[in-house]
C-alpha cells in the first residue's frame, strides 16, 4: 500500500464523517449528497488501487 492509497482512504473517511456531522446539523441535502458521493469515490478509488485494479 502506498501513500496515495492511504490518502484516498483517509480523505474518504473524513468526508464520511462530514456527511454524518452535516446530517446532524440539518444542512441542505444537496451538500450532504455531494459529500457522500465524494466520500464513496475516494474510498472506492483507494480500495481499487490497493487491489491493483486501478493504477
Secondary structure, 3 states (H helix, E strand, C coil): CCHHHHHHHHHHHHHHHHHHHHHHCCCCHHHHHHHHHHHHHHHHHHHHHHHCCCC
